[in-house]
């Protein structure tokens, strides 16, 4: 069993979306892409935003960062501006 669950991660990612607006994350695919991208950043040398021991894998760290709202998933125009 995956902890936290995809539904928990989606709730965290969408918590700042106001009622009536389109949800930022509406699929598991979005969660997978976001955590994979953050894991690649960690592998490349970016410091984790949560406490992690030497045994923690980059993907596990990325999932925990998202669950604790230390990273934010951005979409559309915001994502293009970051590139």
C-alpha positions as CSV (number, residue, x, y, z in Angstrom):
1,X,0.0,0.0,0.0
2,X,1.3,3.4,-0.9
3,X,1.5,5.9,1.9
4,X,0.4,8.7,1.5
5,X,-2.3,7.7,-1.0
6,X,-2.8,9.4,-4.3
7,X,-6.0,10.9,-3.1
8,X,-4.2,12.4,-0.1
9,X,-1.5,13.9,-2.3
10,X,-4.2,15.3,-4.7
11,X,-5.9,17.0,-1.7
12,X,-2.7,18.6,-0.6
13,X,-1.9,19.7,-4.1
14,X,-5.4,21.2,-4.6
15,X,-5.8,22.8,-1.2
16,X,-5.2,26.4,-2.5
17,X,-7.6,26.1,-5.4
18,X,-10.7,28.1,-4.7
19,X,-14.2,26.6,-5.1
20,X,-15.4,26.8,-8.7
21,X,-11.9,26.9,-10.2
22,X,-10.4,24.1,-12.1
23,X,-8.4,21.8,-9.9
24,X,-4.6,22.0,-10.5
25,X,-4.2,18.2,-10.1
26,X,-6.9,16.0,-11.2
27,X,-5.1,12.7,-12.0
28,X,-2.6,10.3,-10.7
29,X,-0.5,11.0,-13.7
30,X,0.0,14.6,-12.6
31,X,1.2,13.4,-9.2
32,X,3.6,11.0,-10.8
33,X,5.1,13.6,-13.1
34,X,5.5,16.1,-10.4
35,X,7.2,13.8,-7.9
36,X,9.5,12.3,-10.7
37,X,10.6,15.8,-11.7
38,X,11.4,16.7,-8.0
39,X,13.2,13.4,-7.5
40,X,15.4,14.2,-10.5
41,X,16.2,17.6,-9.0
42,X,17.2,15.9,-5.7
43,X,19.4,13.4,-7.7
44,X,21.0,16.4,-9.4
45,X,22.0,17.8,-6.0
46,X,19.1,19.9,-4.9
47,X,18.7,19.9,-1.1
48,X,15.6,18.1,0.2
49,X,13.0,20.3,1.9
50,X,12.2,17.5,4.5
51,X,14.5,15.6,6.8
52,X,15.8,12.5,5.1
53,X,18.3,9.9,6.1
54,X,20.9,8.4,3.8
55,X,18.7,5.4,3.1
56,X,15.8,7.5,1.8
57,X,15.3,7.3,-2.0
58,X,14.9,10.5,-4.0
59,X,11.3,9.5,-5.0
60,X,10.3,8.9,-1.4
61,X,11.7,12.2,-0.4
62,X,9.8,13.9,-3.3
63,X,6.5,12.3,-2.2
64,X,7.0,13.3,1.4
65,X,7.8,16.9,0.3
66,X,4.6,17.0,-1.6
67,X,2.6,15.5,1.2
68,X,3.9,18.1,3.7
69,X,3.3,20.9,1.1
70,X,7.0,21.8,1.0
71,X,6.7,21.8,-2.8
72,X,3.9,23.1,-5.0
73,X,2.7,21.7,-8.3
74,X,2.2,24.5,-10.8
75,X,0.5,24.2,-14.2
76,X,-0.1,26.0,-17.4
77,X,1.4,29.4,-17.7
78,X,3.2,29.2,-14.3
79,X,5.1,26.1,-15.5
80,X,6.1,27.7,-18.7
81,X,7.4,30.8,-16.9
82,X,9.7,28.6,-14.7
83,X,11.5,27.1,-17.7
